[in-house]
Amino acid sequence: MKEYEIVKEVFNPCAGDQRPDTCEIIEKEVENPEAFVKEQYRQESHVEFLASEKDGSLIVEVLFDSGRKHRYTFTEL
């Protein structure tokens, strides 16, 4: 397992702003970042997962039907 700094940002479409409503930062050992995020939303029925990379960090976005978005940025420590 690798240790990551994980930044979780929550975006609300009603706010009309591009900035996240909330931001949480944790350090955690994770074997597979994408599987970690999907496990957090296993009870949700209509979500889409998008993964990309930026500046060496893995970004996993969780998109809800309502327009809400959660973004997880994994930076290896």
C-alpha positions as CSV (number, residue, x, y, z in Angstrom):
1,M,0.0,0.0,0.0
2,K,1.0,3.6,-0.6
3,E,0.4,6.5,1.6
4,Y,-1.5,9.5,0.1
5,E,-2.6,12.9,1.0
6,I,-6.3,12.9,0.0
7,V,-8.1,16.1,-0.7
8,K,-11.9,15.7,-0.9
9,E,-13.8,18.7,-2.3
10,V,-17.6,18.9,-2.5
11,F,-19.2,21.1,-5.1
12,N,-22.9,22.1,-5.0
13,P,-24.4,23.2,-8.3
14,C,-26.9,25.5,-6.6
15,A,-24.1,27.7,-5.3
16,G,-23.3,29.0,-8.8
17,D,-19.6,29.1,-7.9
18,Q,-16.7,27.1,-9.2
19,R,-15.1,26.8,-5.7
20,P,-15.9,23.8,-3.5
21,D,-18.4,24.2,-0.7
22,T,-16.3,22.0,1.6
23,C,-12.7,20.7,1.6
24,E,-11.3,17.9,3.7
25,I,-7.7,16.7,3.8
26,I,-6.6,13.4,5.2
27,E,-3.5,11.1,5.1
28,K,-4.3,7.5,4.5
29,E,-2.7,4.3,3.2
30,V,-4.6,3.1,0.2
31,E,-4.0,0.1,-2.1
32,N,-6.1,1.3,-5.0
33,P,-7.3,5.0,-5.0
34,E,-10.1,4.4,-7.6
35,A,-11.5,1.4,-5.7
36,F,-11.3,3.4,-2.4
37,V,-13.5,6.1,-3.8
38,K,-16.0,3.7,-5.4
39,E,-16.3,1.9,-2.0
40,Q,-17.3,5.2,-0.4
41,Y,-20.3,5.4,-2.8
42,R,-21.3,1.7,-3.1
43,Q,-24.8,2.5,-1.8
44,E,-25.4,5.2,-4.4
45,S,-27.4,4.0,-7.4
46,H,-26.8,6.8,-10.0
47,V,-23.2,8.0,-9.9
48,E,-20.5,8.3,-12.5
49,F,-16.8,8.1,-11.7
50,L,-14.2,9.9,-13.8
51,A,-10.4,9.5,-13.3
52,S,-7.6,11.7,-14.6
53,E,-4.1,12.8,-13.7
54,K,-2.8,16.3,-13.1
55,D,0.7,17.3,-12.0
56,G,1.5,13.7,-10.9
57,S,-1.7,13.4,-8.7
58,L,-4.6,11.1,-9.4
59,I,-8.0,12.9,-9.5
60,V,-11.2,10.9,-9.1
61,E,-14.5,12.7,-9.6
62,V,-17.9,11.4,-8.4
63,L,-20.7,12.9,-10.4
64,F,-24.3,12.6,-9.2
65,D,-27.5,12.9,-11.2
66,S,-28.4,16.0,-9.2
67,G,-25.3,17.9,-10.5
68,R,-23.4,17.6,-7.3
69,K,-19.7,16.6,-7.6
70,H,-17.2,15.2,-5.2
71,R,-13.5,15.4,-6.2
72,Y,-10.8,13.3,-4.6
73,T,-7.2,14.3,-5.3
74,F,-4.6,11.7,-4.3
75,T,-1.0,12.8,-3.9
76,E,1.5,10.2,-2.9
77,L,3.6,11.0,0.2
